[in-house]
Amino acid sequence: MFKKLVNSVLAVLGLAVFGVTSAYAALPAIVGTTLTTVQADGLSMIDLVWPVVVTIFGGFLLIKIFKRAASNI
């Protein structure tokens, strides 16, 4: 029973890998260029958002420190 399950899983994985490699071989070169452009745009967006995230996190941290100091009074 277990051996049959393992063989079935391996067969499905083998077909999936074969399908992925076959599909990858048929992709045109423009797809690589487009993915590179999307990656560059994503990195640019991260560069724009990072200061906002740091500011919000710093604000929460300052509020937490203020609450601790205020509770000691």
BAFI-3210 file (N, C-alpha, C; in Angstrom, 3 decimals, decimal comma, padded with zeros to 6 digits):
// residues 73
n [1|2|3|4|5|6|7|8|9|10|11|12|13|14|15|16|17|18|19|20|21|22|23|24|25|26|27|28|29|30|31|32|33|34|35|36|37|38|39|40|41|42|43|44|45|46|47|48|49|50|51|52|53|54|55|56|57|58|59|60|61|62|63|64|65|66|67|68|69|70|71|72|73]
n.u [000,832|001,829|004,081|002,915|001,684|003,920|005,160|003,194|003,210|005,844|005,673|003,842|005,283|007,492|006,292|005,411|007,820|008,894|006,973|007,335|009,977|009,675|007,846|009,323|011,338|010,007|009,464|009,476|012,138|011,395|009,959|011,822|013,040|010,869|010,319|012,670|012,345|010,030|011,058|012,960|011,222|009,798|011,837|012,362|009,953|010,090|012,250|011,031|009,020|010,277|011,376|008,945|007,913|009,891|009,570|006,939|007,264|009,187|007,644|005,678|007,393|008,388|005,996|005,467|007,687|007,173|004,749|005,644|007,380|005,587|003,939|005,452|005,419]
n.v [-001,200|001,311|001,476|001,659|004,137|005,811|005,378|006,458|009,156|009,852|009,500|011,517|013,790|013,548|013,910|016,517|017,937|017,417|018,709|021,363|021,894|021,573|023,590|025,806|025,839|026,709|029,371|032,746|035,179|037,713|037,390|036,955|039,482|041,062|040,032|040,804|043,562|043,834|042,942|044,954|047,147|046,328|046,347|049,074|050,014|048,910|050,345|052,847|052,403|051,503|053,617|054,596|052,390|052,076|054,496|054,225|051,943|052,954|054,952|053,409|052,117|054,283|055,126|052,891|052,981|055,441|054,850|052,947|054,536|056,422|054,861|054,381|056,617]
n.w [000,000|000,929|-000,688|-003,194|-003,010|-002,734|-005,207|-006,894|-006,105|-006,807|-009,577|-010,293|-009,470|-011,175|-013,694|-013,337|-013,088|-015,619|-017,193|-016,360|-017,177|-019,913|-020,502|-019,781|-021,672|-023,912|-023,577|-024,679|-025,254|-024,399|-022,099|-020,064|-020,048|-019,293|-016,733|-015,436|-015,516|-013,948|-011,523|-011,010|-010,762|-008,506|-006,573|-006,552|-005,511|-002,955|-001,974|-001,784|000,121|002,416|004,198|005,260|006,639|008,605|009,978|011,004|012,632|014,393|015,602|016,970|018,748|020,246|021,454|023,057|024,789|026,009|027,324|029,211|030,736|031,682|033,268|035,473|036,956]
ca.u [000,000|002,700|004,945|002,084|001,512|005,202|005,341|002,265|003,709|007,035|005,240|003,256|006,372|008,275|005,543|005,396|009,148|008,988|006,118|007,943|011,141|009,198|007,233|010,376|012,082|009,223|009,218|010,246|013,121|010,756|009,495|012,957|013,187|009,733|010,522|013,729|011,735|009,139|011,923|013,507|010,133|009,529|012,906|012,144|008,841|010,595|013,062|010,135|008,191|011,112|011,379|007,635|007,835|010,788|008,949|005,802|007,804|009,794|006,560|005,144|008,414|008,389|004,764|005,651|008,631|006,476|003,793|006,396|007,874|004,443|003,374|006,337|005,242]
ca.v [000,000|002,483|001,502|002,116|005,574|006,456|005,328|007,409|010,506|010,058|009,640|012,848|014,764|013,433|014,569|017,957|018,461|017,366|019,760|022,673|022,083|021,735|024,907|026,812|025,862|027,340|030,780|033,681|035,985|038,902|037,057|037,233|040,933|041,570|039,661|041,663|044,878|043,727|042,857|046,282|047,979|045,885|046,863|050,522|050,213|048,609|051,496|053,942|052,051|051,213|054,695|054,686|051,281|052,395|055,574|053,678|051,082|053,839|055,594|052,435|051,898|055,449|055,084|051,849|053,495|056,490|054,219|052,366|055,611|057,052|053,971|054,405|057,877]
ca.w [000,000|001,036|-001,866|-004,303|-002,804|-003,039|-006,666|-007,492|-005,833|-007,642|-010,972|-010,441|-009,398|-012,404|-014,771|-013,076|-013,448|-017,072|-017,723|-016,084|-018,042|-021,282|-020,605|-019,682|-022,922|-024,956|-023,276|-025,496|-024,535|-023,832|-020,749|-019,174|-019,953|-018,524|-015,329|-014,919|-015,326|-012,789|-010,346|-010,774|-010,252|-007,139|-005,706|-006,430|-004,581|-001,613|-001,572|-001,426|001,271|003,583|005,191|005,900|007,596|009,722|010,735|011,752|013,683|015,388|016,343|017,925|019,771|021,127|022,247|024,061|025,786|026,755|028,231|030,335|031,597|032,324|034,295|036,645|037,696]
c.u [000,872|003,591|004,185|001,883|002,781|005,437|004,420|002,746|004,929|006,670|004,663|004,339|007,230|007,591|005,511|006,729|009,321|008,165|006,710|009,131|010,708|008,595|008,297|011,126|011,331|008,989|010,057|011,168|012,494|010,262|010,599|013,160|012,077|009,891|011,624|013,194|010,819|009,963|012,508|012,443|009,789|010,575|012,783|011,013|009,274|011,434|012,191|009,369|009,020|011,156|010,049|007,495|008,692|010,182|007,787|006,295|008,445|008,741|005,953|006,119|008,464|007,139|004,901|006,598|007,966|005,487|004,498|006,886|006,724|003,845|004,230|006,148|004,186]
c.v [001,257|002,620|002,020|003,636|006,334|006,481|006,316|008,840|010,805|010,238|011,028|013,915|014,739|014,117|016,082|018,590|018,467|018,476|021,137|022,902|022,264|023,123|025,993|026,930|026,628|028,837|031,687|034,547|037,203|038,649|037,335|038,725|041,540|041,248|040,499|043,064|044,882|043,674|044,227|047,233|047,617|046,395|048,372|050,821|049,934|049,762|052,676|053,664|051,887|052,363|054,841|053,599|051,570|053,491|055,062|052,799|051,922|054,550|054,659|052,179|053,061|055,496|054,053|052,323|054,566|055,892|053,588|053,443|056,263|056,173|053,935|055,672|057,718]
c.w [000,000|-000,196|-003,084|-004,224|-003,170|-004,540|-007,374|-007,313|-006,695|-009,107|-011,217|-010,409|-010,657|-013,576|-014,582|-013,466|-014,963|-017,716|-017,518|-017,003|-019,491|-021,482|-020,576|-021,006|-024,009|-024,711|-024,167|-024,629|-023,864|-022,415|-019,743|-018,979|-019,105|-017,051|-014,686|-014,636|-014,109|-011,503|-010,012|-010,219|-008,815|-006,171|-005,520|-005,455|-003,146|-001,102|-001,155|-000,131|002,544|004,593|005,933|006,963|008,819|010,587|011,583|012,898|014,786|016,226|017,370|019,063|020,752|022,001|023,365|025,163|026,634|027,744|029,429|031,281|032,347|033,422|035,556|037,472|038,758]
res [m|f|k|k|l|v|n|s|v|l|a|v|l|g|l|a|v|f|g|v|t|s|a|y|a|a|l|p|a|i|v|g|t|t|l|t|t|v|q|a|d|g|l|s|m|i|d|l|v|w|p|v|v|v|t|i|f|g|g|f|l|l|i|k|i|f|k|r|a|a|s|n|i]
***
